[in-house]
Amino acid sequence: MPHDQKINEKKKKEMNFNVLHGEWWGATTRGTSELVMEELPKKKRMGPASRDEVMPLITKYVRAGSTVMTDGLKAYRVIPDVPKKQLKHAYVRHGKEEFTRLVEVDGVKMLAGTQKIDGAWGNLKMWLSSRRGVVHAFLPEYVREFQWRYVMKDGQERFSALAEVIQGLVELKKLVL
């Protein structure tokens, strides 16, 4: 194998490393560009998120009456029990090579899957790797920027939103002075 090809193979392997240090939770809404990505609190044990970590996020971000589609993480079994939310839960079991599944919720057949949030995580990792590394301490800020870019996909929309923020800061400065 030529030397250049060996280097390219090594680069491919390096790009597959987990860019997101720590554990993160994310949610998207079908048919919209809504996206939430939250870093889970640091914990002393290894392993998947617990229901105590997931419950506050579901309570905070998931609208009442929603159907929540997840992977088979045990922590998500708490979803139907979230107080005052009346949530429905459909899931796929990635560990059993199941990535989509036909489910029936309130008499409506739908395809359960996690492709949209999985795609968002993949896009985030690609976007971060294009920066050729980030300082771990600033990772939450990079994730927030990515979320903003994801939601404001249209360049003109981004510009208008940024202009509103700047105008708000100018108005605030006038009040302070």
N, C-alpha and C positions, 0 to 999 in steps of 0.2 A: 504494500500500500504506500503510495507517495506521501511524503511528509505533509504537504498541504491538505491532503484528504484526512490524515490523522488529526490535524489541528481542527478541521471542520467538524469531524465526528466528536471531538472533545468539547467543542463549543456547543453542539447540539445537546449533549448530555448536561452541560452546565446550565443551559437555559431551562431545563426541566426541574430545577430545584425549587423548593417552596419559597417564593418571594415573601409571602406574608408570615412573618415570624409572630408567634403567639396564636391565639385562637380568635376567630372572627365569626360573627353571625350576620347573615344577610337575608333580605326579603325584597321581592319585586312584585308588581301587580300586573296581571295579564292585561294586554291591550293598552297599557300606558307606559310611560318612561319612568315611573316612580321607582326609586331604588333607595334602600336603607342598608348601610353596612356599619356594624358596631363592633368594636373590640370588646371581647369578653374580659371580665376582671381576671387578673393574674391569679393562678392557683398553684398550690404546692404539689398537687398530684398530676399524674399524666392521664391521658385518656379523653374520651369524648365529653362534650358539655353535659351538665346535669340539668335536671328540671328546675332547680333553684336558679340557675343561670339563664335559662331560656324563658321561664315564666314572666319575668318583668319585661322582657323585650316584646313578647307576644302581647302582653297587656298594653304596652305603650304604643306599638305600631300597627297592630292588626285591627281593622275595623270590625265592629259588631256585625254578626251575620255572615261573615266571610267564610269561604271554603279555603282551608289552608292545605297546600300540597307540599309534602316534605319527603326527605329520604327516610329510611327506617330507624333513625336514631331514637333510642328508648326515651330520651328526655321529651320528645314531642308527643308522647302518649298522653300528656297532661292537657293537650289542646282542647278537647271537648269539655274539660272541667274548668276552663277559665271563667271566673265569675262574670255575669252580666254581658258576656260577649256572644253567646249562642253560636259558637264556631262549629264548623264541620271539618273533618280531617280526612284527607286521602293521602296515601303515601306509596312510594315505590321502595323496593328493597335492592339497593345497588349491590349489596353483598351477595345476592342471589342472581346477579346479572340481569336484574329487572330495572329498566330505565323509563318505561312508560307503562301505564296500565289503564284499561278502560274501567271506570268506576261509575256508580250511580249515586248522585246526591240530590235528595228531594225530588226523585223521579226524573232527573235530568242526567243523561249519560254524558260523561266528559272524559278526556284523557288526562290522567294524573301524571305529573312528571316534574322534574326540577331543571329542565334545560335552560330556562330563562335566567335563573340565578346562577347556574353553573357557567353559562356563557358570560354573564357579567363578571364573575370571578376570573374567568380566563382572560377577558379583555383587560381587567385591572392588572393582572400579572404581566400581560404583554406590554401594557402602557408603562408599568414600573420598570420593566427590563429595558425599555427603550431609553430610559434615563441613565442607563449603565450603572445602576446601583443608587440606593438612597440611604440617607442616614436613618438608622432605625428609630431614633428619638423623634424624627419628623414623619414617620410612617402614617400616623393618624391624619396629619394635615394633607399628605399626598392622597390618601383615600378620600378625604372630603373633597379635594379638587376633582378627583376622578368622578365622584358622585355628581358634582355640579356639572361637569362636562357631559356625563351620561344623561342627565335630566334635560339639560339645555343643549341638545344635539345640534340644533340650528345655530350657525355662527352669529346671525343677526339677533337671535333670541338671547344668546350669551352677552353680546355687546349691550343690548338694551337693559338686561338685568344688572350688568356691571355699572352702567351709567346711572341706574336708579340708586345703587348702593353709594356711588360717589356723590350723587346729588344729596342723598340723605346725610352723608358725612359733612358736606358743605353747610347744610342747614343746621346741623348739630353744632358745628363750629361757630356759626353766627349767634346761636343761642348762648353758648358758653362765653363768648367775648362780649 
